[in-house]
Every structure is written in structure tokens, then in C-alpha cells.
Amino acid sequence: MMQHVARGDQWLVPGTPVEVRTRYDGRWTAGFHIDTLRDGGYVLRRTSDHTLLPVVFGADDLRPRART
């Protein structure tokens, strides 16, 4: 069964490409996708090297990747 969480009218499910709000300056950075849901948040994987990030992110710090 696939886990998913609604964020507004968007669904953030494992595999969804996302942008992350940086904690340093609040800008959005692409290059990640949702790996799993854990502890009420999201575990992300970096697209470039497939590394899992060591932090669980909240929905407010993520948005679906902008289409270009």
C-alpha cells in the first residue's frame, strides 16, 4: 500500500520530485524526491547521487518540483 499525504491540492508520495526550502535563506532548491514517509514527515533522496538526507522534512518545507 502506497503512503501519501495531501499538501493543499497536491499529493506528495514516494517518488515525487520536490523542491526543498533551504534553512539558510529560505530559497527553494530542486534536485530531490520523496523516498519515504516517517515520523509525520518526509525522508528525501538527492537525485544526483541517490543519497538519503539525514533529516526528516515537514510538508511546509517541501513543494512539488516546478515544471519547466
GINORQUI-V538481 format. One record per helix or strand. SS is the DSSP state (H for helix, E for strand). FROM is the first residue (numbers start at 1). TO is the last residue. Records with the same first field share a line. If there is no record, write none. Layout:
# GINORQUI-V538481
SS = FROM-TO ; FROM-TO
This chain:
# GINORQUI-V538481
E = 4-7 ; 10-13 ; 17-21 ; 28-38 ; 41-46 ; 52-57 ; 62-64
H = 59-61
